[in-house]
Amino acid sequence: MLHNFNAGPSILPQEVFEQAGKAVINFNQTGLSILEIGHRTPLFEPVMEEARMLVKELMQLDKDHEVLFLHGGATTQFMQVPMNLLDENEIAAYTETGTWAGKAIKEAKFFGHVEIAGSSKENNYTNIPEALSVTPTAQYLHITTNETIAGTQWHQLPYDCGVPLVADMSSDILSRQLDFNRFDIIYAGAQKNMGAAGVNLVVVNKNILGKTKRNIPTILDYRNHIKEASMLNTPPVFAIYVVLLTLRWLKAKGGVAVMEKRNNEKAKLFYDTLDALPIFSGPVAKKDRSKMNAVFVMEDKELEKEFLTLCTQEGMIGVKGHRSVGGFRVSMYNALKIESVKALTDLMKDFANKKG
């Protein structure tokens, strides 16, 4: 049996694979593949609409928030957000919490002034900043709710920062209950918790748009995508269909509240095991540990190699840490079953007993 701990593209529910596979051959008994149907047809339009409505339902969004499915992944949003919200003489506040926050900061600097409201860079991104300093005139505060590489996560959200709140939720979207209406823009690549690579979810409060003085290219203006219901150009049809199947699965399992409970159980099992085994160590501050991406290391690098080889032999896929930080990383997204976490923790215990 394989246990998929990949950080992304990552594990999806088995039933989603089965349903998507059938649709590639014969979509809804039409005799056509989902890969060859027109996006502006009665065949696909209901897919887009149902996916949009399920996001609104699962996130309990109000009427001011629109749901978009766009190309380009979260990386495109690093520049699309400031392009739509920030003029060159204005300030945007960003938190600096890891690799992905850093990439967002870099892109925002092309469009205006960026002030760092809080940073954990000096601590090698092993914690979330405890106190933020947000300029009251900032056009927005940007946070990365979960740092996939650093293994940190915001557990106390800065809802009351005093300015519009923007969040990259690529690696923890729909994994826990949040007051999603308190955010003015949420964006997330689908390939971790929502579906297959190729589509990006954007949730945007309409009231924040149209305030910049710059001319925005047509394809990058959120207002145009809202007007055209995410069909300003040809959308990533198959990726959106996989998102729909994943959202259906999530709702059938009990929604975000049930996912949060399951994710808490998986994270507790893993971190309790990690803390009980001195042969392993977790660099992240305990209060800021990610429930999606757990990172850990071993002091003995030869033992690290040995344990990684053992993981591979036992069907533990994707356990190697990101190339920039090394060590190990275990991604525990919604679709990962607790049985996989138990298999890994049992392996960790066995390895520690033999080497201890």
BADOVEX-338210 format. One record per residue (C-alpha): residue number from 1; x, y, z; chain. Coordinates in nm, 4 decimals. Layout:
<sites>
site nr=NUM; east=X; north=Y; up=Z; kette=A
...
</sites>
This chain:
<sites>
site nr=1; east=0.0000; north=0.0000; up=0.0000; kette=A
site nr=2; east=0.1248; north=0.3485; up=-0.0883; kette=A
site nr=3; east=0.0935; north=0.6437; up=0.1485; kette=A
site nr=4; east=0.1022; north=0.9743; up=-0.0395; kette=A
site nr=5; east=0.2549; north=1.2583; up=0.1646; kette=A
site nr=6; east=0.3432; north=1.4723; up=-0.1384; kette=A
site nr=7; east=0.3232; north=1.8475; up=-0.0828; kette=A
site nr=8; east=0.1609; north=1.9181; up=-0.4182; kette=A
site nr=9; east=0.0340; north=1.8083; up=-0.6561; kette=A
site nr=10; east=-0.0874; north=1.5806; up=-0.3846; kette=A
site nr=11; east=-0.3329; north=1.3189; up=-0.2711; kette=A
site nr=12; east=-0.6953; north=1.3241; up=-0.3854; kette=A
site nr=13; east=-0.9874; north=1.1060; up=-0.2737; kette=A
site nr=14; east=-1.0035; north=0.7720; up=-0.4552; kette=A
site nr=15; east=-1.3597; north=0.8343; up=-0.5676; kette=A
site nr=16; east=-1.2511; north=1.1593; up=-0.7332; kette=A
site nr=17; east=-0.9934; north=0.9686; up=-0.9388; kette=A
site nr=18; east=-1.2537; north=0.7145; up=-1.0420; kette=A
site nr=19; east=-1.5157; north=0.9726; up=-1.1393; kette=A
site nr=20; east=-1.2648; north=1.1924; up=-1.3220; kette=A
site nr=21; east=-1.1294; north=0.8915; up=-1.5077; kette=A
site nr=22; east=-1.4739; north=0.7960; up=-1.6321; kette=A
site nr=23; east=-1.5401; north=1.1532; up=-1.7436; kette=A
site nr=24; east=-1.2244; north=1.1521; up=-1.9550; kette=A
site nr=25; east=-1.3805; north=0.8704; up=-2.1574; kette=A
site nr=26; east=-1.7505; north=0.9521; up=-2.1335; kette=A
site nr=27; east=-1.8684; north=1.2662; up=-1.9556; kette=A
site nr=28; east=-2.2174; north=1.2331; up=-1.8064; kette=A
site nr=29; east=-2.3107; north=0.9649; up=-2.0604; kette=A
site nr=30; east=-2.2798; north=1.2112; up=-2.3481; kette=A
site nr=31; east=-2.0328; north=0.9996; up=-2.5421; kette=A
site nr=32; east=-1.7915; north=1.2933; up=-2.5250; kette=A
site nr=33; east=-1.4826; north=1.3335; up=-2.3084; kette=A
site nr=34; east=-1.4679; north=1.6145; up=-2.0526; kette=A
site nr=35; east=-1.1476; north=1.7079; up=-2.2380; kette=A
site nr=36; east=-1.3287; north=1.7871; up=-2.5617; kette=A
site nr=37; east=-1.6499; north=1.9635; up=-2.4657; kette=A
site nr=38; east=-1.6941; north=2.3357; up=-2.5223; kette=A
site nr=39; east=-1.6703; north=2.5544; up=-2.2136; kette=A
site nr=40; east=-1.9597; north=2.7762; up=-2.3276; kette=A
site nr=41; east=-2.2039; north=2.4888; up=-2.3671; kette=A
site nr=42; east=-2.4881; north=2.3437; up=-2.1606; kette=A
site nr=43; east=-2.2538; north=2.0543; up=-2.0870; kette=A
site nr=44; east=-1.9870; north=2.2505; up=-1.9008; kette=A
site nr=45; east=-2.1673; north=2.5599; up=-1.7739; kette=A
site nr=46; east=-2.3401; north=2.3613; up=-1.4946; kette=A
site nr=47; east=-1.9987; north=2.2311; up=-1.3832; kette=A
site nr=48; east=-1.8677; north=2.5833; up=-1.3380; kette=A
site nr=49; east=-2.1845; north=2.7009; up=-1.1646; kette=A
site nr=50; east=-2.2005; north=2.4074; up=-0.9225; kette=A
site nr=51; east=-1.8327; north=2.4432; up=-0.8344; kette=A
site nr=52; east=-1.8830; north=2.8128; up=-0.7674; kette=A
site nr=53; east=-2.1907; north=2.7516; up=-0.5507; kette=A
site nr=54; east=-2.0209; north=2.4750; up=-0.3522; kette=A
site nr=55; east=-1.7316; north=2.7065; up=-0.2675; kette=A
site nr=56; east=-1.9800; north=2.9695; up=-0.1491; kette=A
site nr=57; east=-2.1660; north=2.7111; up=0.0573; kette=A
site nr=58; east=-1.8618; north=2.5458; up=0.2134; kette=A
site nr=59; east=-1.7011; north=2.8826; up=0.2953; kette=A
site nr=60; east=-2.0370; north=3.0407; up=0.3938; kette=A
site nr=61; east=-1.9638; north=3.3452; up=0.1798; kette=A
site nr=62; east=-2.1825; north=3.6539; up=0.1761; kette=A
site nr=63; east=-2.3210; north=3.8211; up=-0.1363; kette=A
site nr=64; east=-2.0271; north=4.0627; up=-0.1605; kette=A
site nr=65; east=-1.7775; north=3.7833; up=-0.2221; kette=A
site nr=66; east=-1.7382; north=3.6408; up=-0.5712; kette=A
site nr=67; east=-1.5782; north=3.3076; up=-0.6608; kette=A
site nr=68; east=-1.3440; north=3.2831; up=-0.9593; kette=A
site nr=69; east=-1.1560; north=2.9942; up=-1.1193; kette=A
site nr=70; east=-0.8502; north=3.1297; up=-1.2982; kette=A
site nr=71; east=-0.5323; north=3.0179; up=-1.4737; kette=A
site nr=72; east=-0.1800; north=3.0718; up=-1.3483; kette=A
site nr=73; east=-0.1866; north=2.9266; up=-0.9988; kette=A
site nr=74; east=-0.1082; north=3.1210; up=-0.6853; kette=A
site nr=75; east=0.2123; north=3.2524; up=-0.8423; kette=A
site nr=76; east=0.0144; north=3.4676; up=-1.0866; kette=A
site nr=77; east=-0.1792; north=3.6071; up=-0.7920; kette=A
site nr=78; east=0.1448; north=3.7379; up=-0.6426; kette=A
site nr=79; east=0.1305; north=4.0082; up=-0.9097; kette=A
site nr=80; east=-0.2425; north=4.0146; up=-0.9883; kette=A
site nr=81; east=-0.3356; north=4.1151; up=-0.6332; kette=A
site nr=82; east=-0.1176; north=4.4294; up=-0.6201; kette=A
site nr=83; east=-0.1993; north=4.5120; up=-0.9820; kette=A
site nr=84; east=-0.5670; north=4.5358; up=-0.8863; kette=A
site nr=85; east=-0.5301; north=4.6913; up=-0.5407; kette=A
site nr=86; east=-0.2132; north=4.8995; up=-0.5272; kette=A
site nr=87; east=-0.1013; north=5.2201; up=-0.6992; kette=A
site nr=88; east=0.2667; north=5.3020; up=-0.7300; kette=A
site nr=89; east=0.2546; north=5.5760; up=-0.4660; kette=A
site nr=90; east=0.0642; north=5.3618; up=-0.2165; kette=A
site nr=91; east=0.1672; north=5.1171; up=0.0559; kette=A
site nr=92; east=0.0899; north=4.7473; up=0.0909; kette=A
site nr=93; east=0.1708; north=4.5604; up=0.4120; kette=A
site nr=94; east=0.3084; north=4.2067; up=0.3868; kette=A
site nr=95; east=0.4060; north=3.9458; up=0.6404; kette=A
site nr=96; east=0.7349; north=3.7681; up=0.5735; kette=A
site nr=97; east=0.6945; north=3.4109; up=0.6924; kette=A
site nr=98; east=0.8708; north=3.1901; up=0.4386; kette=A
site nr=99; east=0.9474; north=3.1134; up=0.0771; kette=A
site nr=100; east=0.5993; north=3.1791; up=-0.0596; kette=A
site nr=101; east=0.5452; north=3.5002; up=0.1335; kette=A
site nr=102; east=0.8827; north=3.6142; up=0.0045; kette=A
site nr=103; east=0.7813; north=3.5496; up=-0.3549; kette=A
site nr=104; east=0.4615; north=3.7497; up=-0.3051; kette=A
site nr=105; east=0.6600; north=4.0402; up=-0.1579; kette=A
site nr=106; east=0.8989; north=4.0415; up=-0.4526; kette=A
site nr=107; east=0.6156; north=4.0744; up=-0.7058; kette=A
site nr=108; east=0.4266; north=4.3402; up=-0.5103; kette=A
site nr=109; east=0.7290; north=4.5691; up=-0.5199; kette=A
site nr=110; east=0.6769; north=4.6122; up=-0.8952; kette=A
site nr=111; east=0.3488; north=4.7944; up=-0.8283; kette=A
site nr=112; east=0.3935; north=5.0041; up=-0.5151; kette=A
site nr=113; east=0.5672; north=5.0388; up=-0.1807; kette=A
site nr=114; east=0.5858; north=4.7273; up=0.0357; kette=A
site nr=115; east=0.6235; north=4.7476; up=0.4122; kette=A
site nr=116; east=0.6981; north=4.4355; up=0.6159; kette=A
site nr=117; east=0.4350; north=4.4222; up=0.8901; kette=A
site nr=118; east=0.5975; north=4.1259; up=1.0621; kette=A
site nr=119; east=0.8789; north=3.8853; up=0.9840; kette=A
site nr=120; east=1.0245; north=3.5584; up=1.1077; kette=A
site nr=121; east=1.3188; north=3.5664; up=0.8673; kette=A
site nr=122; east=1.5750; north=3.6079; up=1.1466; kette=A
site nr=123; east=1.4452; north=3.2849; up=1.3006; kette=A
site nr=124; east=1.4799; north=3.1026; up=0.9691; kette=A
site nr=125; east=1.0999; north=3.1106; up=0.9322; kette=A
site nr=126; east=1.0433; north=2.8717; up=1.2242; kette=A
site nr=127; east=0.7599; north=3.0762; up=1.3731; kette=A
site nr=128; east=0.4773; north=3.3150; up=1.2891; kette=A
site nr=129; east=0.5368; north=3.6793; up=1.3935; kette=A
site nr=130; east=0.3627; north=3.7456; up=1.7238; kette=A
site nr=131; east=0.3062; north=4.1176; up=1.6736; kette=A
site nr=132; east=0.2292; north=4.3025; up=1.3528; kette=A
site nr=133; east=0.2859; north=4.6663; up=1.2672; kette=A
site nr=134; east=0.0452; north=4.7662; up=0.9926; kette=A
site nr=135; east=0.0515; north=5.1186; up=0.8539; kette=A
site nr=136; east=-0.3071; north=5.2513; up=0.8771; kette=A
site nr=137; east=-0.2860; north=5.3885; up=0.5217; kette=A
site nr=138; east=-0.1837; north=5.0531; up=0.3741; kette=A
site nr=139; east=-0.4136; north=4.9370; up=0.0967; kette=A
site nr=140; east=-0.4130; north=4.5844; up=0.2355; kette=A
site nr=141; east=-0.2305; north=4.3335; up=0.4546; kette=A
site nr=142; east=-0.1130; north=4.0160; up=0.2828; kette=A
site nr=143; east=-0.0517; north=3.6921; up=0.4739; kette=A
site nr=144; east=0.0389; north=3.3389; up=0.3687; kette=A
site nr=145; east=-0.1811; north=3.1343; up=0.5988; kette=A
site nr=146; east=0.0298; north=2.8190; up=0.5679; kette=A
site nr=147; east=0.3916; north=2.8005; up=0.4590; kette=A
site nr=148; east=0.4288; north=2.4680; up=0.2774; kette=A
site nr=149; east=0.8100; north=2.4644; up=0.2934; kette=A
site nr=150; east=0.8704; north=2.6146; up=0.6386; kette=A
site nr=151; east=0.5910; north=2.4133; up=0.8002; kette=A
site nr=152; east=0.4276; north=2.7052; up=0.9811; kette=A
site nr=153; east=0.0634; north=2.8098; up=0.9939; kette=A
site nr=154; east=-0.1330; north=3.1088; up=1.1187; kette=A
site nr=155; east=-0.3587; north=2.9829; up=1.3992; kette=A
site nr=156; east=-0.4596; north=3.3313; up=1.5129; kette=A
site nr=157; east=-0.5678; north=3.5261; up=1.2045; kette=A
site nr=158; east=-0.5119; north=3.9063; up=1.1980; kette=A
site nr=159; east=-0.8755; north=3.9852; up=1.1221; kette=A
site nr=160; east=-0.8544; north=4.3181; up=1.3066; kette=A
site nr=161; east=-0.5475; north=4.4531; up=1.1278; kette=A
site nr=162; east=-0.7341; north=4.7719; up=1.0360; kette=A
site nr=163; east=-0.6936; north=4.7366; up=0.6585; kette=A
site nr=164; east=-0.8309; north=4.4944; up=0.3948; kette=A
site nr=165; east=-0.6978; north=4.1420; up=0.4455; kette=A
site nr=166; east=-0.5551; north=3.9316; up=0.1597; kette=A
site nr=167; east=-0.4491; north=3.5702; up=0.2043; kette=A
site nr=168; east=-0.2648; north=3.3066; up=0.0075; kette=A
site nr=169; east=-0.4353; north=2.9877; up=0.1303; kette=A
site nr=170; east=-0.2873; north=2.7544; up=-0.1261; kette=A
site nr=171; east=-0.1921; north=2.4794; up=0.1173; kette=A
site nr=172; east=-0.4674; north=2.4973; up=0.3789; kette=A
site nr=173; east=-0.7787; north=2.6069; up=0.1894; kette=A
site nr=174; east=-1.0945; north=2.4364; up=0.3213; kette=A
site nr=175; east=-0.8941; north=2.2442; up=0.5826; kette=A
site nr=176; east=-1.0378; north=2.4340; up=0.8799; kette=A
site nr=177; east=-1.3211; north=2.6662; up=0.9710; kette=A
site nr=178; east=-1.2428; north=3.0353; up=0.9291; kette=A
site nr=179; east=-1.4488; north=3.3504; up=0.8962; kette=A
site nr=180; east=-1.3818; north=3.3685; up=0.5241; kette=A
site nr=181; east=-1.5920; north=3.6823; up=0.4880; kette=A
site nr=182; east=-1.3322; north=3.8735; up=0.6901; kette=A
site nr=183; east=-1.0908; north=3.8386; up=0.3984; kette=A
site nr=184; east=-1.1097; north=4.0711; up=0.0986; kette=A
site nr=185; east=-0.9156; north=3.8394; up=-0.1311; kette=A
site nr=186; east=-0.8362; north=3.4728; up=-0.0851; kette=A
site nr=187; east=-0.6427; north=3.2796; up=-0.3448; kette=A
site nr=188; east=-0.5303; north=2.9194; up=-0.3578; kette=A
site nr=189; east=-0.3781; north=2.6843; up=-0.6101; kette=A
site nr=190; east=-0.6090; north=2.3821; up=-0.6235; kette=A
site nr=191; east=-0.3438; north=2.1101; up=-0.6281; kette=A
site nr=192; east=-0.3099; north=2.0579; up=-0.2527; kette=A
site nr=193; east=-0.6564; north=2.0442; up=-0.0960; kette=A
site nr=194; east=-0.9057; north=2.1162; up=-0.3734; kette=A
site nr=195; east=-0.8203; north=1.9264; up=-0.6881; kette=A
site nr=196; east=-0.5697; north=1.8863; up=-0.9683; kette=A
site nr=197; east=-0.3024; north=2.1311; up=-1.0802; kette=A
site nr=198; east=-0.4064; north=2.3838; up=-1.3425; kette=A
site nr=199; east=-0.6658; north=2.6030; up=-1.1759; kette=A
site nr=200; east=-0.6546; north=2.8702; up=-0.9085; kette=A
site nr=201; east=-0.9418; north=2.9632; up=-0.6779; kette=A
site nr=202; east=-0.9867; north=3.3335; up=-0.6114; kette=A
site nr=203; east=-1.2463; north=3.4658; up=-0.3688; kette=A
site nr=204; east=-1.2769; north=3.8421; up=-0.3910; kette=A
site nr=205; east=-1.4857; north=4.1050; up=-0.2175; kette=A
site nr=206; east=-1.6267; north=4.3127; up=-0.5040; kette=A
site nr=207; east=-1.6168; north=4.6271; up=-0.2910; kette=A
site nr=208; east=-1.2365; north=4.6363; up=-0.2860; kette=A
site nr=209; east=-1.2018; north=4.6589; up=-0.6649; kette=A
site nr=210; east=-1.1900; north=4.9549; up=-0.9016; kette=A
site nr=211; east=-0.9989; north=5.1914; up=-0.6732; kette=A
site nr=212; east=-0.6603; north=5.1979; up=-0.8442; kette=A
site nr=213; east=-0.5732; north=5.4607; up=-1.1036; kette=A
site nr=214; east=-0.3657; north=5.2358; up=-1.3275; kette=A
site nr=215; east=-0.4838; north=5.0728; up=-1.6456; kette=A
site nr=216; east=-0.5103; north=4.7006; up=-1.5818; kette=A
site nr=217; east=-0.4695; north=4.4562; up=-1.8723; kette=A
site nr=218; east=-0.8060; north=4.3003; up=-1.9555; kette=A
site nr=219; east=-0.7123; north=3.9448; up=-1.8596; kette=A
site nr=220; east=-0.5703; north=4.0556; up=-1.5239; kette=A
site nr=221; east=-0.8630; north=4.2685; up=-1.4059; kette=A
site nr=222; east=-1.0719; north=4.0767; up=-1.1529; kette=A
site nr=223; east=-1.3796; north=4.2766; up=-1.2521; kette=A
site nr=224; east=-1.3709; north=4.1327; up=-1.6025; kette=A
site nr=225; east=-1.3528; north=3.7778; up=-1.4697; kette=A
site nr=226; east=-1.6442; north=3.8449; up=-1.2363; kette=A
site nr=227; east=-1.8496; north=3.9897; up=-1.5225; kette=A
site nr=228; east=-1.7798; north=3.6867; up=-1.7421; kette=A
site nr=229; east=-1.8261; north=3.4269; up=-1.4634; kette=A
site nr=230; east=-1.4674; north=3.2961; up=-1.4986; kette=A
site nr=231; east=-1.5118; north=3.2516; up=-1.8745; kette=A
site nr=232; east=-1.3350; north=3.5621; up=-1.9978; kette=A
site nr=233; east=-1.1132; north=3.3172; up=-2.1827; kette=A
site nr=234; east=-1.1191; north=2.9386; up=-2.2052; kette=A
site nr=235; east=-1.1002; north=2.8106; up=-1.8461; kette=A
site nr=236; east=-0.9046; north=2.4981; up=-1.7443; kette=A
site nr=237; east=-1.2064; north=2.2753; up=-1.7948; kette=A
site nr=238; east=-1.0736; north=1.9450; up=-1.6635; kette=A
site nr=239; east=-0.9062; north=2.0968; up=-1.3586; kette=A
site nr=240; east=-1.2307; north=2.2749; up=-1.2654; kette=A
site nr=241; east=-1.4217; north=1.9490; up=-1.3050; kette=A
site nr=242; east=-1.1806; north=1.7767; up=-1.0647; kette=A
site nr=243; east=-1.2329; north=2.0647; up=-0.8210; kette=A
site nr=244; east=-1.6072; north=2.0093; up=-0.8481; kette=A
site nr=245; east=-1.5692; north=1.6390; up=-0.7703; kette=A
site nr=246; east=-1.3451; north=1.7195; up=-0.4723; kette=A
site nr=247; east=-1.5901; north=1.9775; up=-0.3395; kette=A
site nr=248; east=-1.8737; north=1.7258; up=-0.3706; kette=A
site nr=249; east=-1.6636; north=1.4761; up=-0.1765; kette=A
site nr=250; east=-1.5853; north=1.7335; up=0.0918; kette=A
site nr=251; east=-1.9503; north=1.8252; up=0.1344; kette=A
site nr=252; east=-2.0567; north=1.4595; up=0.1470; kette=A
site nr=253; east=-1.8033; north=1.3952; up=0.4243; kette=A
site nr=254; east=-1.9576; north=1.6674; up=0.6380; kette=A
site nr=255; east=-1.7961; north=1.9850; up=0.5141; kette=A
site nr=256; east=-1.5138; north=2.1969; up=0.6521; kette=A
site nr=257; east=-1.5967; north=2.1289; up=1.0175; kette=A
site nr=258; east=-1.5467; north=1.7553; up=0.9697; kette=A
site nr=259; east=-1.2271; north=1.8135; up=0.7707; kette=A
site nr=260; east=-1.0928; north=2.0292; up=1.0531; kette=A
site nr=261; east=-1.1661; north=1.7583; up=1.3106; kette=A
site nr=262; east=-0.9945; north=1.4935; up=1.0976; kette=A
site nr=263; east=-0.6963; north=1.7176; up=1.0293; kette=A
site nr=264; east=-0.6578; north=1.7959; up=1.3994; kette=A
site nr=265; east=-0.6530; north=1.4235; up=1.4784; kette=A
site nr=266; east=-0.3881; north=1.3543; up=1.2150; kette=A
site nr=267; east=-0.1705; north=1.6448; up=1.3263; kette=A
site nr=268; east=-0.1959; north=1.5457; up=1.6932; kette=A
site nr=269; east=-0.0977; north=1.1866; up=1.6183; kette=A
site nr=270; east=0.2021; north=1.2969; up=1.4163; kette=A
site nr=271; east=0.3316; north=1.5689; up=1.6472; kette=A
site nr=272; east=0.2788; north=1.3630; up=1.9655; kette=A
site nr=273; east=0.4912; north=1.0929; up=1.8053; kette=A
site nr=274; east=0.7551; north=1.3393; up=1.6902; kette=A
site nr=275; east=0.7870; north=1.4934; up=2.0365; kette=A
site nr=276; east=0.8183; north=1.1520; up=2.2012; kette=A
site nr=277; east=1.1130; north=1.0416; up=1.9864; kette=A
site nr=278; east=1.4405; north=1.2279; up=2.0605; kette=A
site nr=279; east=1.5998; north=1.0873; up=1.7440; kette=A
site nr=280; east=1.3774; north=1.3287; up=1.5488; kette=A
site nr=281; east=1.3286; north=1.6999; up=1.6047; kette=A
site nr=282; east=1.0903; north=1.9622; up=1.4728; kette=A
site nr=283; east=1.2411; north=2.3088; up=1.4154; kette=A
site nr=284; east=0.9070; north=2.4927; up=1.4133; kette=A
site nr=285; east=0.7757; north=2.6625; up=1.7279; kette=A
site nr=286; east=0.5070; north=2.4321; up=1.8676; kette=A
site nr=287; east=0.2375; north=2.6988; up=1.8729; kette=A
site nr=288; east=0.2935; north=2.7716; up=1.5027; kette=A
site nr=289; east=0.3212; north=2.4189; up=1.3660; kette=A
site nr=290; east=0.1348; north=2.3546; up=1.0451; kette=A
site nr=291; east=-0.1385; north=2.0937; up=1.0499; kette=A
site nr=292; east=-0.0942; north=2.0527; up=0.6760; kette=A
site nr=293; east=0.2847; north=2.0299; up=0.6303; kette=A
site nr=294; east=0.4882; north=1.8912; up=0.9191; kette=A
site nr=295; east=0.8643; north=1.9355; up=0.8850; kette=A
site nr=296; east=1.1262; north=1.7554; up=1.0904; kette=A
site nr=297; east=1.4945; north=1.6647; up=1.0840; kette=A
site nr=298; east=1.7545; north=1.4349; up=1.2378; kette=A
site nr=299; east=2.0920; north=1.5499; up=1.3692; kette=A
site nr=300; east=2.2678; north=1.2557; up=1.2066; kette=A
site nr=301; east=2.2451; north=1.3094; up=0.8298; kette=A
site nr=302; east=2.3417; north=0.9488; up=0.7607; kette=A
site nr=303; east=2.0463; north=0.8357; up=0.9697; kette=A
site nr=304; east=1.8299; north=1.0780; up=0.7706; kette=A
site nr=305; east=1.9314; north=0.9020; up=0.4508; kette=A
site nr=306; east=1.8661; north=0.5636; up=0.6098; kette=A
site nr=307; east=1.5214; north=0.6638; up=0.7315; kette=A
site nr=308; east=1.4299; north=0.8139; up=0.3952; kette=A
site nr=309; east=1.5306; north=0.4905; up=0.2228; kette=A
site nr=310; east=1.3153; north=0.2968; up=0.4694; kette=A
site nr=311; east=1.0192; north=0.5262; up=0.3985; kette=A
site nr=312; east=1.0550; north=0.4602; up=0.0271; kette=A
site nr=313; east=1.0729; north=0.0853; up=0.0853; kette=A
site nr=314; east=0.7562; north=0.0998; up=0.2971; kette=A
site nr=315; east=0.5582; north=0.2967; up=0.0406; kette=A
site nr=316; east=0.5823; north=0.6356; up=0.2108; kette=A
site nr=317; east=0.5812; north=0.8729; up=-0.0872; kette=A
site nr=318; east=0.6877; north=1.2384; up=-0.0736; kette=A
site nr=319; east=0.8480; north=1.2363; up=0.2717; kette=A
site nr=320; east=1.1724; north=1.4026; up=0.1634; kette=A
site nr=321; east=1.1925; north=1.7667; up=0.2673; kette=A
site nr=322; east=1.1970; north=2.0518; up=0.0192; kette=A
site nr=323; east=1.5301; north=2.0859; up=-0.1591; kette=A
site nr=324; east=1.5891; north=2.4293; up=-0.0023; kette=A
site nr=325; east=1.5680; north=2.3090; up=0.3591; kette=A
site nr=326; east=1.6324; north=1.9332; up=0.3582; kette=A
site nr=327; east=1.5114; north=1.6973; up=0.6279; kette=A
site nr=328; east=1.1600; north=1.5583; up=0.5995; kette=A
site nr=329; east=0.8161; north=1.6942; up=0.5225; kette=A
site nr=330; east=0.4870; north=1.5160; up=0.5765; kette=A
site nr=331; east=0.1847; north=1.6737; up=0.4076; kette=A
site nr=332; east=-0.1466; north=1.5807; up=0.5669; kette=A
site nr=333; east=-0.4101; north=1.7329; up=0.3412; kette=A
site nr=334; east=-0.7835; north=1.6664; up=0.3604; kette=A
site nr=335; east=-0.7798; north=1.3504; up=0.1496; kette=A
site nr=336; east=-0.5026; north=1.1813; up=0.3489; kette=A
site nr=337; east=-0.6449; north=0.9156; up=0.5785; kette=A
site nr=338; east=-0.5349; north=0.8873; up=0.9392; kette=A
site nr=339; east=-0.4281; north=0.5302; up=0.8628; kette=A
site nr=340; east=-0.1434; north=0.6710; up=0.6534; kette=A
site nr=341; east=-0.0276; north=0.8920; up=0.9395; kette=A
site nr=342; east=-0.0445; north=0.5935; up=1.1752; kette=A
site nr=343; east=0.1636; north=0.3857; up=0.9351; kette=A
site nr=344; east=0.4295; north=0.6584; up=0.9250; kette=A
site nr=345; east=0.4339; north=0.7157; up=1.3005; kette=A
site nr=346; east=0.4621; north=0.3413; up=1.3605; kette=A
site nr=347; east=0.7588; north=0.3370; up=1.1236; kette=A
site nr=348; east=0.9160; north=0.6308; up=1.3090; kette=A
site nr=349; east=0.8757; north=0.4506; up=1.6427; kette=A
site nr=350; east=1.0214; north=0.1297; up=1.5093; kette=A
site nr=351; east=1.3179; north=0.3105; up=1.3550; kette=A
site nr=352; east=1.3838; north=0.5046; up=1.6759; kette=A
site nr=353; east=1.3726; north=0.1871; up=1.8856; kette=A
site nr=354; east=1.6227; north=0.0133; up=1.6612; kette=A
site nr=355; east=1.8615; north=0.3090; up=1.6462; kette=A
site nr=356; east=1.8159; north=0.4320; up=2.0008; kette=A
</sites>
